[in-house]
Amino acid sequence: MALEEKREKRPPVTPMMIEEEAALRNGSRGLTPGPWAEAAGPRPRTTERHIAVHKRLVLGFAVSILALLAVTMIAVLLSVRFEECGAAADGPPRASGNGSFSGAARQPPGAGQPPGRPEEEARGGEAAEEEEEEEEEWQRRQELPPWARPRLPQHLRPLHYNLMLSAFMENFTFSGEVNVQLEVLNASRYIVLHAHRMHIEAVRVAEDKLAGGVRVARTFFYPQTQVFVVVLNRSLEVQRSYNLKIIYNALIENELLGFFRSSYVLHGERR
């Protein structure tokens, strides 16, 4: 009788109890199915496929960055190369290519004349031979010639300059004449001056009106140090003063070099 009473006190088994027991066995923390159970349940982890896709995206991004850097470097190198070619093509010609000057500007020797004159070619060959002989002489002395040194020689001291310039804006050229009073500190038959991109028409060296001039043997440019050399037939005497006169012409440069030009725009007009 007692056993039968105990059995009767047990609560009846309901369908909800069966579902909860099944949920506990499946690891769902005993929650009934529904939105709360789905939210609280374990979420699936990133699959291997997703990881592979992420790796491909990162790799593609890195490759695109490298390609962009390579294209940028190539563009920079090409632009530098084009600028160098443009500067070489558009740069102002040297004195030998000045052409004819209008107005009071003078023409370089041989301008407008047929090239290849035998006399001029012979003079140029003789001057080159003399220059080589003089350089060999200085090499035998184990010294640099005065025109190959980084600084001007100290055997002459300029006392006064008198400069006259005539500018021609229609073709951006100019002609000049300079008279330099020189004092001789050490005897020498070389006069070395800074000069670049100009054409020398005439050079005269004189002591005074009574003593007359000193004969000029030859002149030449030395582009390595950008100087102009006057070679005399005899050495200048110490403690004497001489006058050096040079007549020349050149271009008014379009860069920051020597006698140069610049422009600006005002109200849409270049001046």
KAGIFEN-V271242 format. One line per field, one symbol per residue. phi: phi as a letter, one per 40 degrees, with the letter a starting at -180 (. if undefined). psi: psi as a letter, one per 40 degrees, with the letter a starting at -180 (. if undefined). burial: b if it has 16 or more other C-alpha atoms within 10 Angstrom, else e. A space follows every 50 residues. Layout:
# KAGIFEN-V271242
phi->???
psi->???
burial->???
This chain:
# KAGIFEN-V271242
phi->.ccccccccccccbccccccccccccgcfgcccicccccccccccccccc ccccccccccccccccccccccccccccccccccccccccccccccbcgc bcgcccccdgcgbccgcccccccccccccccccccccccccfbccdcccc bccccbbcbabbbbbbbbccbfbabaabbbcbbccbcabbbbbcaafabc cabbbbcacccgcbcccabacbccbfbbbbbccaccccgbbbbbbbbaaa cccbbcagcbbaaabbfgbcb
psi->ddddddddehiihidddddddddddefffeiiiadddddeihiiihiddd dddddddddddddddddddddddddddddddddddddddeihiadefdai hibeiiiiheheihifhdddddddddddddddddddddddefiiideeid iiieeihhdihhhhihihedefiiiihhhhhihhdhhiehhhihihfihh dihhhidaddeaihhhdiiiigddefihhhhidiiiiifiiihhhhhiii ihifighbhiiiiihhfehh.
burial->eeeeeeeeeeeeeeeeeeebeebeeeebeebbeeeeeeeeeeeeeeeeee eeeeeeeeeeeeeeeeeeeeeeeeeeeeeeeeeeeeeeeeebbebeebee beeebbbbeeeeeeeeeeeeeeeeeebeeeeeeebeeeeeeeeebbbbee ebeebbeeeeeeeeeebbeeeebbbbbebbbbbbbeebebbbeebbbbbb bebebbbeeeeeebebeebebeeebebbbbbbeeebbeeebbbbbbbbbb bbbeeeeeeeeeeeeeeeeee
